[in-house]
Amino acid sequence: MKLMKKIFIINVMLLACASLFGAKKLPNIIVFLLDDFGYGSANFNGAPKDLLQTPYMDSLAKSGVNFTNAHTTSSLCSPTRYSVLTGRYAWRTSMKFGAWHQAPALIDDDVMTLPQMLQSKGYQTGHIGKWHLGFGPKGMTNKTIDYREDLSPGPNQRGFDYSFCIPHNHGDHTGIWLENGKIWGLRSNELKDPNMPIYFTPFIGFDAPQRINEEVSQMCTDKAIEWMKSTDKNKPFFLYFASPTVHEPITPSAKRAGTSKGGAYCDFIMDADDSVGQVMDYLKESKRFDDTIFILTSDNGGQGIPAWHDRKNPKPFQTFEDGHPLLNLVVKAEDAGLKVNGDLRGFKARIWDGGTRVPFVVYWKGNVEGGKTNNQAFSLVDLWATLAKVVDYKFESNDRLATDSVNVLNLWKGEKQLRENIITHSSAGIYAIRTDDMKYIEGKPFKDHRDYEKGENTQQLYNLKEDLSEEDNLIEDYPDVVATFQKKLEEIRGKN
């Protein structure tokens, strides 16, 4: 009997060990989403090293996979952020064009978000940086929202255990930080100097610590590291780091101001790299880097020079009507040798690839082969389904659950995987649909919206394999291809 008891105990122990060592350890996940960071703005994608340096981004690209054909769902920030967090195209909501300004919350209650899905698998979830997806219930407007009151729903009601955020944009009129839906450091309900100008818009003047533009990037970085330090190391975490760099106003830190050869815009790019580096350094020092999927990308293309801007005779900035400081700084950077969006046509807000093709790097030790470059096309909307596969979350896409997301994990791992029918969208509500090589632009602004560049509002067809800069419009040469694309676009748009 004693022998049988010993055998039983040994078998139980062996089963326990098998269960322990056979259990899948879930990786930490960081989505580091830069703001308005163009395809060609880092050294690993062509930015000249004698102009500016991005050593941390380059290191990440060298250790991971650099995807050269990754696309945002929109050429503006809010729609892409919606897609990243929901797995759905933003035009399925009320956002038929443009960006989402202020309230109400864009993500509906019945749409499961990426952090909510990860929470269901035991993840600790944190959001640091820009939000720009609205606050409060439907019926709220930017005239009725009061940031001193209850702002729910906001990030915490959409899956984040912790949120420390810029309500809208770097330089927005609120001037404050929000922590878990409340004004950080609010001292009283009084307003202080409400008419003080802040960048382009009137300052609200809350009685709370104000964001210092030159320190915003470092503040976000500090808060991200602080939150990661607070997490339980025995459980995985998901960090959505929505960096304010390099969105206007261009406000490089004291550390970086004047250190590049391309002016303040290039200095600010190096602030973005510093932020990436500090997060990487923390992960390595805490021995968490090799257990982390680190995704580096951007919400849309970088700013370019629109046709209306007189780059040879820019006016000094006093009011928005008198000039444009961002564009003047971009001109200076370009004149020094920076191609913000590489050789791509167009820029932020436009339907061409300069508006939607963005840097995309994935590091995941032991699962993606470092030092590789991959030119297969996919979309940031695919993050939802791909990360669901990583954590073994079982779902079938439906009208409220990652409607448009495709699992591209095999592509990340270097296998061939054709991601067809990627849709992109412009600030004027113009649609494009593409495969790896071909791209069709429908050319119809939403309800005659006027925010488009010359030629953007026309039908276009490009062979991107031979014409990356979208210069040779083949619309008259391949009517059958155009008809096929148009039919598919209408089919996808009809699925809600």
PEJOWO-V128834 format. One record per residue. N is the residue number from 1. BURIAL is b if it has 9 or more other ideal C-beta (glycine too) atoms within 8 Angstrom, else e. D_FIRST is the distance of its C-alpha to the first C-alpha in Angstrom with 2 decimals. Layout:
BEGIN
<<N & BURIAL & D_FIRST> <N & BURIAL & D_FIRST>>
END
This chain:
BEGIN
<<1 & e & 0.00> <2 & e & 3.79> <3 & e & 5.36> <4 & e & 5.05> <5 & e & 6.11> <6 & e & 8.59> <7 & e & 9.79> <8 & e & 10.43> <9 & e & 12.29> <10 & e & 14.17> <11 & e & 15.24> <12 & e & 16.49> <13 & e & 18.35> <14 & e & 19.85> <15 & e & 21.02> <16 & e & 22.53> <17 & e & 24.30> <18 & e & 25.56> <19 & e & 26.90> <20 & e & 28.47> <21 & e & 30.17> <22 & e & 31.04> <23 & e & 32.81> <24 & e & 36.56> <25 & e & 38.34> <26 & b & 41.56> <27 & b & 44.69> <28 & b & 47.19> <29 & b & 50.44> <30 & b & 53.98> <31 & b & 57.00> <32 & b & 59.94> <33 & b & 62.91> <34 & b & 66.27> <35 & b & 69.39> <36 & b & 72.36> <37 & b & 71.15> <38 & b & 72.98> <39 & b & 71.65> <40 & b & 73.70> <41 & b & 73.29> <42 & b & 70.60> <43 & b & 71.06> <44 & b & 68.32> <45 & b & 70.40> <46 & e & 73.76> <47 & b & 75.02> <48 & b & 77.05> <49 & e & 75.36> <50 & e & 78.74> <51 & b & 79.17> <52 & b & 75.82> <53 & e & 72.32> <54 & b & 68.95> <55 & b & 66.56> <56 & b & 63.41> <57 & b & 63.93> <58 & b & 64.71> <59 & b & 61.53> <60 & b & 59.49> <61 & b & 61.31> <62 & b & 60.73> <63 & b & 57.00> <64 & b & 56.65> <65 & b & 58.55> <66 & b & 62.14> <67 & b & 62.94> <68 & e & 66.69> <69 & b & 66.94> <70 & b & 65.13> <71 & b & 67.04> <72 & b & 67.18> <73 & b & 67.74> <74 & b & 70.91> <75 & b & 73.40> <76 & b & 73.08> <77 & b & 70.37> <78 & b & 69.33> <79 & b & 68.85> <80 & b & 66.66> <81 & b & 64.56> <82 & b & 64.06> <83 & b & 62.90> <84 & b & 60.46> <85 & b & 58.77> <86 & b & 58.87> <87 & b & 58.93> <88 & b & 62.19> <89 & b & 65.83> <90 & b & 67.76> <91 & b & 70.63> <92 & e & 68.38> <93 & b & 69.07> <94 & e & 72.42> <95 & b & 72.79> <96 & e & 75.12> <97 & b & 76.74> <98 & b & 76.85> <99 & b & 74.38> <100 & b & 72.80> <101 & e & 74.70> <102 & b & 73.22> <103 & b & 71.96> <104 & b & 70.36> <105 & b & 66.85> <106 & b & 66.88> <107 & b & 63.19> <108 & e & 62.64> <109 & e & 59.75> <110 & e & 58.31> <111 & b & 58.21> <112 & e & 54.84> <113 & b & 55.51> <114 & b & 53.77> <115 & b & 52.40> <116 & b & 51.20> <117 & b & 49.30> <118 & b & 47.76> <119 & b & 46.93> <120 & e & 44.86> <121 & b & 42.74> <122 & e & 42.24> <123 & b & 45.32> <124 & b & 47.36> <125 & b & 50.97> <126 & b & 54.20> <127 & b & 57.84> <128 & b & 60.43> <129 & b & 64.12> <130 & b & 66.33> <131 & b & 65.50> <132 & b & 68.67> <133 & b & 67.02> <134 & b & 68.55> <135 & b & 67.48> <136 & b & 67.64> <137 & e & 67.76> <138 & e & 70.13> <139 & e & 73.64> <140 & b & 73.58> <141 & b & 76.28> <142 & e & 77.16> <143 & e & 79.86> <144 & e & 77.60> <145 & b & 74.48> <146 & e & 74.21> <147 & b & 71.71> <148 & e & 71.53> <149 & e & 70.01> <150 & e & 66.78> <151 & b & 66.53> <152 & b & 63.58> <153 & b & 62.67> <154 & b & 62.49> <155 & b & 59.90> <156 & b & 57.30> <157 & e & 57.53> <158 & b & 57.18> <159 & b & 53.82> <160 & b & 54.36> <161 & e & 52.42> <162 & b & 55.20> <163 & b & 58.77> <164 & b & 61.58> <165 & b & 64.45> <166 & b & 68.07> <167 & b & 69.01> <168 & b & 71.08> <169 & b & 72.63> <170 & b & 73.25> <171 & b & 76.57> <172 & b & 76.27> <173 & e & 78.35> <174 & b & 75.53> <175 & b & 75.30> <176 & b & 71.98> <177 & b & 68.23> <178 & b & 65.86> <179 & b & 62.43> <180 & e & 60.11> <181 & b & 63.16> <182 & e & 65.25> <183 & b & 68.07> <184 & b & 66.66> <185 & e & 68.35> <186 & b & 70.63> <187 & e & 72.82> <188 & e & 74.91> <189 & e & 76.09> <190 & e & 79.49> <191 & e & 80.76> <192 & e & 82.27> <193 & e & 85.09> <194 & b & 84.14> <195 & e & 86.99> <196 & e & 86.04> <197 & e & 85.79> <198 & b & 82.56> <199 & e & 82.93> <200 & e & 84.36> <201 & e & 83.50> <202 & b & 84.24> <203 & b & 81.77> <204 & b & 80.19> <205 & b & 79.96> <206 & b & 76.74> <207 & b & 76.43> <208 & b & 73.39> <209 & e & 72.76> <210 & e & 74.44> <211 & b & 73.13> <212 & e & 74.96> <213 & b & 75.41> <214 & b & 75.26> <215 & b & 71.94> <216 & b & 70.19> <217 & b & 68.31> <218 & b & 66.94> <219 & b & 66.07> <220 & b & 63.97> <221 & b & 62.28> <222 & e & 61.50> <223 & b & 60.06> <224 & b & 57.91> <225 & b & 56.39> <226 & e & 56.04> <227 & b & 54.11> <228 & b & 51.80> <229 & e & 51.07> <230 & e & 50.11> <231 & b & 47.51> <232 & e & 43.75> <233 & e & 42.86> <234 & e & 39.43> <235 & b & 41.26> <236 & b & 43.92> <237 & b & 47.54> <238 & b & 50.59> <239 & b & 53.97> <240 & b & 57.14> <241 & b & 59.74> <242 & b & 63.13> <243 & b & 65.43> <244 & b & 69.05> <245 & b & 70.36> <246 & b & 72.77> <247 & b & 74.17> <248 & b & 77.60> <249 & b & 78.90> <250 & b & 78.51> <251 & b & 77.61> <252 & b & 76.06> <253 & b & 74.52> <254 & e & 76.42> <255 & e & 74.12> <256 & b & 75.13> <257 & b & 78.63> <258 & e & 81.11> <259 & e & 78.62> <260 & b & 78.95> <261 & e & 82.11> <262 & b & 82.04> <263 & b & 82.64> <264 & b & 80.60> <265 & b & 78.93> <266 & b & 77.43> <267 & b & 76.54> <268 & b & 74.56> <269 & b & 72.68> <270 & b & 71.60> <271 & b & 70.40> <272 & b & 68.14> <273 & b & 66.79> <274 & b & 66.24> <275 & b & 64.14> <276 & b & 61.97> <277 & b & 61.63> <278 & b & 60.58> <279 & b & 57.78> <280 & b & 56.65> <281 & e & 56.84> <282 & b & 54.70> <283 & b & 52.02> <284 & b & 52.02> <285 & e & 52.05> <286 & b & 49.11> <287 & e & 47.25> <288 & b & 47.30> <289 & b & 49.90> <290 & e & 47.64> <291 & e & 45.53> <292 & b & 48.69> <293 & b & 50.79> <294 & b & 54.31> <295 & b & 57.02> <296 & b & 60.63> <297 & b & 63.39> <298 & b & 66.43> <299 & b & 67.47> <300 & b & 70.66> <301 & b & 73.26> <302 & b & 75.36> <303 & b & 78.77> <304 & b & 81.73> <305 & b & 85.44> <306 & e & 86.72> <307 & e & 90.14> <308 & e & 91.77> <309 & b & 91.03> <310 & e & 93.90> <311 & e & 92.04> <312 & e & 95.29> <313 & e & 96.67> <314 & b & 93.78> <315 & e & 94.93> <316 & e & 93.67> <317 & b & 91.07> <318 & e & 92.34> <319 & e & 91.22> <320 & e & 89.28> <321 & e & 92.56> <322 & e & 94.06> <323 & b & 91.43> <324 & b & 87.76> <325 & b & 86.08> <326 & b & 83.01> <327 & b & 85.17> <328 & b & 87.38> <329 & b & 84.35> <330 & b & 82.96> <331 & b & 86.40> <332 & b & 86.31> <333 & b & 82.87> <334 & b & 83.95> <335 & e & 87.17> <336 & b & 85.16> <337 & b & 83.14> <338 & b & 80.17> <339 & b & 79.44> <340 & b & 77.43> <341 & b & 76.15> <342 & b & 76.66> <343 & e & 78.81> <344 & b & 77.79> <345 & e & 80.42> <346 & b & 80.52> <347 & b & 78.58> <348 & b & 76.82> <349 & b & 77.72> <350 & b & 79.01> <351 & b & 77.64> <352 & b & 77.94> <353 & b & 75.05> <354 & b & 76.24> <355 & b & 75.13> <356 & b & 71.71> <357 & b & 70.42> <358 & b & 68.53> <359 & b & 66.51> <360 & b & 62.82> <361 & b & 60.25> <362 & b & 56.47> <363 & b & 54.21> <364 & b & 50.49> <365 & e & 48.90> <366 & e & 46.95> <367 & e & 48.09> <368 & b & 51.89> <369 & e & 53.65> <370 & b & 55.82> <371 & e & 59.50> <372 & b & 60.14> <373 & e & 62.92> <374 & b & 62.56> <375 & e & 65.54> <376 & b & 63.87> <377 & b & 64.93> <378 & b & 62.75> <379 & b & 63.21> <380 & b & 61.89> <381 & b & 61.10> <382 & b & 58.27> <383 & b & 56.33> <384 & b & 54.68> <385 & b & 53.19> <386 & b & 52.38> <387 & b & 50.44> <388 & b & 48.72> <389 & b & 47.45> <390 & b & 46.37> <391 & b & 44.15> <392 & e & 43.08> <393 & b & 44.91> <394 & e & 45.48> <395 & b & 48.97> <396 & e & 51.82> <397 & b & 55.23> <398 & e & 57.42> <399 & e & 60.58> <400 & e & 58.98> <401 & b & 56.10> <402 & b & 57.13> <403 & b & 59.80> <404 & b & 61.21> <405 & b & 58.35> <406 & b & 57.07> <407 & b & 53.92> <408 & b & 55.33> <409 & b & 52.21> <410 & e & 52.65> <411 & b & 56.18> <412 & b & 54.98> <413 & b & 52.69> <414 & b & 55.67> <415 & e & 55.42> <416 & e & 58.45> <417 & e & 58.57> <418 & e & 61.83> <419 & b & 62.19> <420 & e & 65.17> <421 & e & 67.39> <422 & b & 67.06> <423 & b & 69.46> <424 & b & 71.25> <425 & b & 73.64> <426 & b & 76.50> <427 & b & 77.95> <428 & b & 80.61> <429 & b & 78.06> <430 & b & 78.76> <431 & b & 75.96> <432 & b & 75.01> <433 & b & 72.47> <434 & b & 71.29> <435 & b & 69.11> <436 & b & 68.48> <437 & e & 72.10> <438 & b & 74.27> <439 & b & 75.18> <440 & b & 77.27> <441 & b & 78.89> <442 & b & 80.07> <443 & b & 82.63> <444 & e & 82.96> <445 & b & 82.70> <446 & b & 81.29> <447 & e & 84.27> <448 & e & 86.76> <449 & b & 85.00> <450 & e & 87.20> <451 & b & 84.74> <452 & b & 84.77> <453 & e & 86.34> <454 & e & 89.12> <455 & e & 87.81> <456 & b & 84.44> <457 & b & 85.59> <458 & e & 86.24> <459 & b & 84.16> <460 & b & 82.75> <461 & b & 80.67> <462 & b & 79.49> <463 & b & 77.79> <464 & b & 75.76> <465 & e & 74.80> <466 & e & 78.48> <467 & b & 79.80> <468 & e & 77.40> <469 & e & 80.22> <470 & b & 81.02> <471 & e & 84.69> <472 & e & 85.34> <473 & e & 85.12> <474 & b & 84.46> <475 & b & 84.81> <476 & e & 87.75> <477 & e & 86.25> <478 & e & 83.06> <479 & e & 83.65> <480 & e & 80.74> <481 & b & 78.29> <482 & b & 79.76> <483 & e & 79.45> <484 & e & 75.81> <485 & b & 74.98> <486 & b & 76.95> <487 & e & 75.21> <488 & b & 71.75> <489 & b & 72.72> <490 & e & 73.89> <491 & e & 70.74> <492 & b & 68.47> <493 & e & 70.71> <494 & e & 70.55> <495 & e & 66.77> <496 & e & 65.96>>
END
